[in-house]
């Protein structure tokens, strides 16, 4: 047995003996001996280096060109994954990612042959000594967008020649329709539009007069958004939420029908003249350009594709959005269409990279989902992109210059391509389901994977904004998800996950290890995950936490989120019998450890991640969801039964 560190006397541990070392194989709780990783007699040994790695929180920053080149929900930094690959495998060995996403595991494999200073520093901080060198990686991804990103990023073009191609592409587009972004400063000097703010229109519930959302809610000194306003006509005090949004009926030349959509008006214009930036209210000239764009014919290549709505549809802000082009202003839809059409004239080695560049700016910055936010202490709005993992359209949507944005974004791609081009590692991307993988038994030495988190993000629904440009959309029947719209329950999700983990176990060599990153605030989702890997013959060897240093939108706004994704180390082994440990004992153990840990460990969301990890180490189901756990965390300590 590993020695137990004496308990600090100023902490109420509920009678639990605690070990505060970084990573330990055993721990005593009262008189019950509990084995981390359960019955490991048939499982491979875990090296001291691996135990050290899982004994610390893994940092996963959301910075750097490889991370920033393309926004993708729940993405993990390739540098962090590379440290894991280098620590679990030797050069030449095969790595599998059964849920490939946007290909970060493939990028990590490429980086293993060309380690960055960030990777070396991270490894030193974590106390591990990875064996750098080339690997082989197989990525399975059912999503059309994810597999396209992975294939393109993992097989990059020459960075300098790519940069030249971007200049040529935008120059051609500007020659054709550059007038759409023309604007003048307040003194009448010619300039270019950087971005414009549009506004919903509110209808006063008292008199029916229309008031722009901008005029109704925007307050200055300090900048804020009000919840109520005084109607300029009837002078009644109106709650914003009580006001209907005005709509308008227009002819849609793409669908050939008349549609009713939310009425939006231009309220603020931001531009540049030379190097000088400026902003002002819209003028008649601005509105004339908008009218000219509205009447300009779209190219025949413009995609006229219907949006397939699912769990994300909201009747309010999605009013009138039935087709792809409804997510854009006419100006930006024309701009993206022209850029996309022009890529056909470039050589194969650059065409997909240019299209990926366009898509990287498309859904995040080119649509009505682009927005402004108010931050305390700031005198003006903060311009930001679409919220990750949803299809939210705000009352103040932003229209950015697509041409300017693509040029700016190209810099990150050039740097990203330079980091991985020339690597001797090999990456194969399979656009297919992980429920059946065309790899031989025992063909993978190591698995690093980040499965879909239940119903956390409906990837196929979100990604269609980009996939419809590709002309290939994800097969939702094979999407592993909890979804009311798709009629997939938690148990349906569990069965599909079971098939995938069965394949992981088949492909993983005897003695191989699998790292699984997972996130859920639902105990039911954790239950089916445990069942999936257990029935596949996989057991937990160690756990840790992946600390994503910048929270996603859903993690920020949810009161039942999980801070840090639990990280599991699995291997083939015999599943244990029924665990008799009282969940209350585990709960109080987590609370007691948090009380003597660093400040980050006392965060309720971090404690829930630790609670999940501890339950899985002990072979237990996770007995409570995040909301229940947070309620308990706020209570005084209890004595275990």
C-alpha positions in Angstrom: 0.0 0.0 0.0 1.1 3.5 -0.7 1.6 5.4 2.6 -1.2 7.7 3.6 -0.3 11.4 4.3 -1.7 12.6 7.7 -4.8 14.6 7.5 -4.6 18.3 8.3 -6.4 18.7 11.7 -8.1 22.0 10.7 -10.2 20.3 8.0 -13.4 18.3 8.7 -12.9 15.2 6.6 -15.8 13.3 7.9 -13.4 10.6 9.2 -11.8 10.0 5.8 -8.1 9.4 5.6 -6.8 11.3 2.6 -3.7 11.1 0.4 -2.7 14.4 -1.1 0.1 13.1 -3.3 0.0 13.9 -7.1 -1.0 10.4 -8.1 -1.5 7.2 -6.1 -2.5 3.7 -7.0 -4.5 3.0 -3.8 -6.2 4.9 -1.0 -8.0 3.9 2.1 -11.5 5.2 3.0 -12.3 4.2 6.5 -11.8 0.5 6.6 -12.5 -0.1 2.9 -9.5 -0.5 0.6 -10.3 0.8 -2.8 -8.1 0.1 -5.9 -7.7 2.8 -8.5 -8.5 1.2 -11.8 -10.4 -1.8 -10.3 -9.2 -5.3 -10.9 -6.0 -4.9 -12.9 -4.6 -8.4 -12.7 -5.1 -8.8 -16.5 -4.2 -5.3 -17.4 -0.9 -3.8 -18.5 1.3 -1.9 -16.0 1.2 1.9 -16.1 4.6 3.5 -16.0 5.6 6.1 -13.5 5.7 8.7 -16.2 2.1 8.0 -17.2 1.0 8.1 -13.6 2.8 11.5 -13.2 1.0 12.8 -16.3 -2.5 11.9 -15.0 -1.6 13.2 -11.5 -1.8 16.8 -12.8 -4.4 19.0 -14.4 -3.7 19.1 -18.2 -3.7 22.7 -19.5 -5.3 23.1 -22.9 -5.0 26.7 -24.0 -7.2 28.2 -26.8 -4.5 30.1 -28.5 -1.9 29.6 -31.2 -2.3 29.3 -35.0 -3.3 25.6 -35.0 -6.1 26.3 -32.6 -7.2 29.6 -34.1 -7.1 28.7 -37.7 -10.6 27.1 -37.5 -13.2 27.5 -34.8 -14.7 24.2 -33.9 -16.8 23.4 -30.7 -15.0 21.6 -27.8 -11.7 21.5 -29.6 -8.6 20.6 -27.6 -5.2 22.2 -28.4 -3.0 20.0 -30.6 0.0 20.7 -28.5 -1.6 19.2 -25.4 -2.6 16.1 -27.3 0.9 15.8 -28.7 2.3 15.6 -25.2 0.0 12.7 -24.5 0.8 10.9 -27.7 4.5 11.4 -27.1 4.2 10.1 -23.6 2.1 7.0 -24.4 3.7 5.9 -27.7 7.1 5.5 -29.4 8.0 6.8 -32.8 6.4 4.9 -35.6 3.5 3.6 -33.6 -0.2 4.0 -34.5 -2.6 6.4 -32.9 -6.4 6.2 -33.2 -9.0 8.9 -32.7 -12.4 7.4 -33.0 -14.1 10.8 -32.9 -11.8 12.9 -34.9 -13.7 16.2 -34.9 -11.7 18.8 -36.8 -8.5 16.7 -36.7 -6.5 18.0 -33.7 -5.3 14.5 -32.9 -3.9 14.3 -36.5 -2.2 17.7 -36.1 -0.8 16.5 -32.8 0.7 13.4 -34.5 2.3 15.7 -37.1 3.7 17.9 -34.3 5.3 14.9 -32.6 7.9 14.9 -35.4 8.4 18.7 -35.1 7.8 19.6 -31.4 7.2 23.2 -30.6 8.6 25.1 -27.7 5.1 25.2 -26.2 5.0 21.4 -26.3 8.4 21.1 -24.7 7.6 23.5 -21.9 4.2 21.8 -21.3 5.9 18.4 -21.0 8.5 19.8 -18.5 5.7 21.4 -16.4 3.8 18.1 -16.4 6.9 16.2 -15.4 7.0 13.8 -18.4 9.6 13.1 -21.1 7.8 12.3 -24.4 9.6 10.4 -27.1 9.3 12.8 -30.1 9.3 11.5 -33.6 6.9 10.5 -36.4 3.7 8.6 -35.7 0.9 7.2 -37.8 -2.6 8.4 -37.0 -6.1 7.3 -38.1 -9.0 9.7 -37.5 -12.6 8.6 -37.9 -15.1 11.4 -38.2 -18.7 11.1 -39.3 -19.1 14.8 -39.9 -18.6 16.2 -43.4 -17.1 19.5 -42.1 -14.9 17.9 -39.5 -13.4 15.4 -41.9 -12.8 18.2 -44.5 -11.0 20.4 -42.0 -8.9 17.4 -40.8 -8.0 16.3 -44.3 -7.0 19.8 -45.3 -5.1 20.8 -42.2 -3.2 17.6 -41.9 -2.1 17.7 -45.6 -1.2 21.4 -45.9 0.0 23.3 -48.9 3.2 25.3 -49.1 2.5 28.3 -46.7 4.1 31.0 -48.9 2.4 29.8 -52.0 -0.9 29.6 -50.1 -0.5 33.2 -49.0 0.1 34.3 -52.6 -3.1 32.4 -53.6 -5.1 34.2 -51.0 -4.0 37.6 -52.3 -4.9 36.5 -55.8 -8.3 35.2 -54.7 -9.4 38.4 -52.9 -8.0 40.6 -55.7 -10.2 38.7 -58.2 -13.3 39.0 -55.9 -12.7 42.7 -55.4 -12.4 43.2 -59.1 -15.8 41.7 -59.6 -17.9 43.0 -56.7 -15.6 45.3 -54.6 -18.2 48.1 -54.8 -20.4 46.2 -52.3 -18.1 47.3 -49.4 -17.6 50.9 -50.5 -18.3 53.6 -48.0 -17.4 57.2 -47.2 -16.2 58.8 -44.0 -18.1 61.7 -42.3 -16.1 64.2 -44.4 -17.1 62.5 -47.7 -13.8 60.8 -48.4 -13.9 57.4 -50.1 -13.3 54.4 -47.9 -14.3 50.9 -47.3 -16.7 49.3 -44.9 -15.1 47.3 -42.0 -18.4 46.3 -40.5 -21.9 47.5 -39.9 -24.4 46.9 -37.1 -28.0 46.1 -38.0 -30.9 46.2 -35.6 -34.2 44.4 -35.0 -37.2 46.6 -34.9 -39.5 46.6 -31.8 -43.3 47.3 -31.9 -44.6 49.3 -29.0 -47.4 47.2 -27.3 -49.3 50.4 -26.5 -49.5 52.3 -29.7 -47.9 50.0 -32.4 -45.1 52.5 -33.3 -41.9 50.8 -34.5 -38.7 51.6 -32.6 -35.3 50.1 -33.5 -33.9 47.8 -30.9 -30.7 50.0 -31.0 -32.6 53.2 -30.1 -34.6 51.4 -27.4 -31.8 49.6 -25.5 -28.4 51.2 -26.2 -27.3 53.5 -23.4 -24.0 55.5 -23.3 -21.9 56.7 -20.4 -21.5 54.0 -19.4 -22.3 51.7 -22.3 -25.1 49.3 -21.5 -28.2 47.6 -22.9 -31.4 48.6 -21.1 -34.3 46.2 -20.3 -37.0 48.9 -20.9 -37.5 52.1 -22.8 -39.9 55.0 -23.2 -41.9 54.9 -26.4 -41.2 58.1 -28.4 -44.8 58.2 -29.6 -47.1 57.3 -26.7 -44.5 57.9 -24.0 -45.4 54.6 -22.2 -42.7 52.7 -20.4 -42.1 49.4 -22.4 -40.4 46.3 -21.3 -38.2 45.1 -24.2 -39.2 41.5 -23.7 -42.9 42.4 -23.9 -42.4 44.0 -27.4 -43.0 42.0 -30.6 -40.4 42.1 -33.3 -41.5 43.8 -36.5 -41.5 41.6 -39.6 -41.6 42.3 -43.3 -42.8 40.4 -46.4 -40.3 40.3 -49.3 -39.8 38.4 -52.5 -37.1 35.8 -52.2 -35.4 35.4 -55.7 -33.5 32.3 -54.5 -36.6 30.3 -53.6 -39.0 32.0 -55.9 -41.5 32.6 -53.1 -42.6 35.5 -50.9 -41.3 35.1 -47.3 -42.0 36.8 -44.0 -38.8 37.6 -42.1 -37.7 39.8 -39.2 -37.3 43.4 -40.1 -33.8 44.7 -39.7 -32.4 48.2 -40.3 -28.9 49.6 -40.6 -27.9 51.6 -37.5 -24.2 52.0 -37.4 -21.4 52.0 -40.0 -17.7 51.4 -39.3 -15.1 52.0 -42.0 -11.6 53.0 -42.9 -10.1 55.5 -45.2 -6.5 54.7 -45.8 -5.2 53.8 -42.4 -7.7 55.9 -40.5 -10.7 54.1 -38.9 -14.0 55.8 -38.4 -17.6 55.1 -37.4 -20.8 57.1 -38.0 -24.6 56.7 -38.4 -25.8 55.3 -41.8 -26.3 57.7 -44.7 -28.5 57.7 -47.7 -25.5 56.6 -49.7 -25.0 53.5 -47.4 -28.7 52.6 -47.9 -28.3 53.1 -51.6 -25.5 50.5 -51.7 -27.6 48.1 -49.7 -30.5 48.6 -52.2 -28.1 48.1 -55.1 -26.9 44.8 -53.6 -30.5 43.6 -53.0 -31.3 44.0 -56.7 -28.0 42.6 -58.0 -28.4 39.1 -59.4 -26.7 36.3 -57.5 -24.3 33.9 -59.5 -25.8 30.6 -60.6 -23.4 28.9 -58.3 -25.0 30.4 -55.2 -26.2 27.5 -53.0 -30.0 27.4 -52.7 -30.2 24.9 -49.9 -32.8 24.4 -47.2 -31.8 24.4 -43.5 -32.6 21.2 -41.7 -33.7 22.4 -38.3 -33.4 20.3 -35.2 -32.9 21.0 -31.5 -31.5 24.5 -32.0 -34.5 26.1 -33.7 -36.0 29.1 -31.9 -39.2 30.6 -33.3 -38.2 34.1 -32.3 -34.7 34.9 -33.7 -35.0 32.3 -36.4 -38.1 33.8 -37.9 -38.1 33.5 -41.7 -34.8 31.5 -41.8 -35.6 28.4 -43.9 -32.7 28.4 -46.3 -28.9 28.9 -46.1 -28.9 32.4 -47.6 -31.4 33.6 -44.9 -28.5 33.5 -42.4 -26.7 36.3 -44.3 -27.2 39.8 -45.4 -27.5 39.9 -49.2 -24.1 41.6 -49.4 -22.2 39.0 -47.4 -24.0 36.1 -49.1 -22.9 37.5 -52.5 -19.3 38.0 -51.2 -19.0 34.4 -49.9 -20.5 33.1 -53.2 -18.0 35.0 -55.3 -15.1 33.8 -53.3 -16.3 30.2 -53.3 -16.8 30.3 -57.1 -13.4 31.7 -57.7 -11.6 28.9 -55.8 -12.5 26.6 -58.7 -9.8 28.4 -60.8 -7.0 27.4 -58.5 -4.8 24.2 -58.6 -6.0 21.2 -56.5 -3.2 21.7 -53.9 -4.6 25.1 -53.0 -8.3 24.8 -53.8 -9.4 23.0 -50.6 -7.1 25.2 -48.5 -8.7 28.3 -49.9 -12.2 26.9 -49.3 -11.2 26.0 -45.8 -10.1 29.6 -45.2 -13.4 30.9 -46.5 -15.3 28.5 -44.3 -13.2 29.5 -41.3 -14.6 33.0 -41.6 -18.0 32.0 -42.9 -20.2 30.7 -40.1 -18.3 32.5 -37.4 -18.0 36.0 -38.9 -19.9 36.3 -42.2 -23.5 35.5 -41.1 -26.2 37.3 -39.0 -24.9 35.3 -36.1 -21.9 37.7 -35.8 -22.6 40.1 -32.9 -21.5 42.8 -30.5 -21.3 42.5 -26.7 -21.0 44.9 -23.9 -18.0 44.5 -21.5 -17.7 46.4 -18.3 -15.3 49.4 -18.5 -15.4 49.5 -22.3 -16.7 52.7 -24.0 -17.8 50.9 -27.2 -19.1 47.6 -28.2 -16.8 44.6 -28.5 -17.1 43.0 -31.9 -17.2 39.2 -31.7 -18.2 36.2 -33.8 -21.0 33.7 -33.6 -21.5 31.8 -30.3 -19.9 28.4 -30.4 -22.2 25.4 -30.6 -25.5 27.2 -31.2 -27.2 29.2 -34.1 -28.1 32.3 -32.1 -28.9 35.5 -33.9 -28.9 38.6 -31.7 -31.1 41.7 -31.9 -28.0 43.6 -33.1 -26.4 41.4 -35.7 -23.1 42.5 -37.3 -22.2 42.5 -41.0 -18.4 42.2 -41.4 -16.5 42.7 -44.6 -15.9 39.2 -45.8 -13.0 40.2 -48.0 -11.1 42.0 -45.2 -11.8 39.1 -42.8 -10.5 36.4 -45.1 -7.3 38.3 -45.6 -6.8 38.7 -41.9 -7.6 35.0 -41.2 -5.1 33.9 -43.8 -2.2 34.8 -41.5 -3.2 32.1 -38.9 -3.5 29.5 -41.7 -0.1 30.4 -43.1 1.5 30.0 -39.6 -0.5 26.8 -38.9 0.6 25.2 -42.2 4.2 26.1 -41.5 4.1 24.3 -38.1 3.0 20.9 -39.6 4.2 20.9 -43.2 7.2 18.7 -43.7 6.4 16.4 -40.8 7.2 12.7 -41.4 4.1 11.6 -39.5 1.3 10.1 -41.6 -2.4 11.0 -41.0 -5.3 9.1 -42.6 -8.8 10.7 -42.3 -11.8 8.4 -42.6 -15.1 10.2 -43.2 -17.1 7.4 -41.6 -18.7 6.2 -38.4 -16.5 4.9 -35.6 -19.2 2.2 -35.0 -17.4 0.2 -37.7 -13.8 1.0 -38.4 -11.9 -0.5 -41.3 -8.8 -1.2 -39.2 -7.3 -4.6 -38.2 -7.7 -6.1 -34.8 -5.0 -4.7 -32.5 -4.0 -2.2 -35.2 -3.6 0.8 -32.9 -1.0 1.2 -30.2 -2.8 4.1 -28.4 -6.1 5.9 -28.6 -6.8 9.6 -27.8 -10.4 10.6 -28.4 -13.0 13.2 -27.4 -16.4 11.6 -27.9 -19.6 13.7 -28.4 -21.0 14.7 -25.0 -24.5 13.4 -25.2 -26.8 16.3 -26.3 -24.3 19.0 -25.5 -23.8 20.2 -29.1 -25.8 19.1 -32.1 -22.8 19.1 -34.5 -24.6 18.2 -37.7 -27.1 21.0 -37.2 -24.5 23.6 -36.3 -22.1 22.6 -39.1 -24.6 22.6 -41.9 -23.9 26.4 -42.3 -20.5 25.4 -43.7 -21.3 21.9 -45.0 -24.0 23.3 -47.4 -21.2 25.2 -49.2 -19.2 22.0 -49.4 -22.2 20.2 -51.0 -21.9 17.4 -48.5 -23.7 17.2 -45.2 -23.4 14.9 -42.2 -25.6 11.8 -42.1 -27.6 12.5 -39.0 -28.8 9.0 -38.8 -25.3 8.0 -37.8 -24.7 11.0 -35.5 -24.0 9.8 -31.9 -26.1 12.2 -29.9 -29.0 12.7 -27.5 -31.5 14.6 -29.5 -35.3 15.2 -29.2 -35.4 16.3 -32.9 -33.7 13.2 -34.1 -35.7 10.9 -31.7 -32.5 9.7 -30.0 -32.7 9.1 -26.2 -29.9 8.7 -23.8 -30.1 4.9 -24.2 -30.0 5.2 -28.0 -26.9 7.4 -27.6 -25.5 4.7 -25.2 -26.0 1.9 -27.7 -24.2 3.8 -30.4 -21.4 4.7 -28.0 -21.3 1.0 -27.1 -20.7 0.0 -30.7 -17.9 2.7 -31.0 -16.2 1.6 -27.8 -16.5 -2.0 -29.0 -14.5 -1.0 -32.1 -12.0 0.9 -30.0 -11.4 -2.2 -27.9 -11.1 -4.4 -31.0 -8.6 -2.1 -32.7 -6.5 -1.3 -29.5 -3.6 -3.7 -29.2 -3.3 -5.9 -26.1 -1.5 -3.7 -23.6 -2.5 -0.5 -25.3 -3.9 2.5 -23.5 -6.8 4.8 -24.4 -7.2 8.4 -23.2 -10.8 9.6 -23.3 -11.9 13.2 -22.7 -15.5 13.6 -21.8 -17.8 16.3 -20.4 -21.4 16.1 -19.2 -23.5 17.6 -16.4 -25.9 14.6 -16.6 -25.5 11.5 -14.5 -27.5 9.6 -17.1 -25.0 10.4 -19.8 -22.2 9.3 -17.6 -24.1 6.1 -16.8 -24.3 5.1 -20.5 -20.7 6.1 -21.1 -19.5 3.8 -18.3 -21.7 1.0 -19.7 -20.3 1.6 -23.2 -16.6 1.2 -22.3 -17.2 -1.5 -19.6 -19.1 -3.8 -21.9 -16.4 -3.3 -24.5 -13.9 -4.8 -21.9 -12.2 -1.5 -21.0 -11.5 -0.3 -17.5 -10.3 2.9 -15.9 -6.7 3.0 -15.0 -6.3 6.6 -13.9 -8.1 9.9 -14.2 -7.3 13.6 -14.5 -8.9 16.9 -15.6 -8.4 18.7 -18.9 -8.5 22.4 -18.1 -9.7 24.4 -21.1 -8.4 27.8 -20.1 -11.2 29.7 -21.9 -14.7 28.4 -21.4 -17.1 27.8 -24.2 -20.4 29.8 -24.5 -22.4 26.9 -23.1 -20.0 26.5 -20.2 -20.3 30.2 -19.4 -24.0 30.6 -19.5 -25.0 27.3 -17.9 -25.5 27.0 -14.1 -25.0 23.3 -14.3 -21.8 23.2 -16.4 -18.5 21.4 -15.6 -15.3 23.3 -15.3 -12.6 21.1 -16.8 -13.4 18.0 -18.7 -12.7 14.7 -16.9 -10.0 12.8 -18.6 -9.9 9.0 -18.4 -7.1 6.5 -19.0 -8.6 3.1 -20.1 -7.1 -0.2 -20.9 -8.3 -3.7 -21.6 -9.1 -5.6 -18.4 -11.6 -7.5 -16.4 -14.5 -5.4 -15.1 -14.9 -5.5 -11.3 -17.8 -6.9 -9.4 -20.4 -4.7 -7.8 -18.8 -1.8 -5.9 -19.9 -1.4 -2.3 -18.4 2.0 -1.5 -21.0 4.5 -0.3 -21.3 7.5 -2.7 -21.5 9.8 0.3 -18.0 8.7 1.4 -16.7 9.6 -2.1 -18.6 12.9 -2.0 -17.1 13.9 1.3 -13.6 12.8 0.2 -13.8 15.2 -2.8 -15.0 18.0 -0.5 -12.2 17.4 2.0 -9.5 17.3 -0.6 -10.8 20.5 -2.2 -10.7 22.2 1.2 -6.9 21.7 1.4 -6.2 22.2 -2.3 -5.5 25.2 -4.4 -8.1 27.8 -5.1 -9.0 26.3 -8.5 -9.8 22.9 -6.8 -12.4 24.6 -4.5 -14.5 25.7 -7.5 -17.7 23.7 -7.4 -17.5 22.9 -11.1 -13.9 21.6 -10.7 -15.0 19.5 -7.7 -17.8 17.9 -9.8 -15.2 16.9 -12.4 -13.1 15.4 -9.5 -16.2 13.6 -8.2 -16.9 12.1 -11.6 -13.3 11.0 -11.9 -13.3 9.4 -8.5 -16.5 7.5 -9.1 -15.2 6.1 -12.4 -11.9 5.1 -10.7 -13.9 3.1 -8.2 -16.0 1.5 -10.9 -19.1 3.3 -9.7 -21.9 5.0 -11.7 -21.9 8.7 -11.3 -24.8 9.0 -8.8 -25.8 12.6 -9.2 -25.9 15.3 -11.9 -24.2 18.6 -11.7 -27.1 20.5 -10.3 -27.5 18.1 -7.4 -23.8 18.1 -6.7 -23.7 21.9 -6.6 -26.5 21.9 -4.1 -24.6 19.5 -1.9 -21.4 21.5 -2.2 -23.2 24.5 -0.7 -24.2 22.4 2.4 -22.2 21.9 5.6 -20.1 18.7 5.6 -21.8 15.4 6.5 -20.5 12.4 8.2 -20.5 9.3 5.9 -22.9 6.6 6.9 
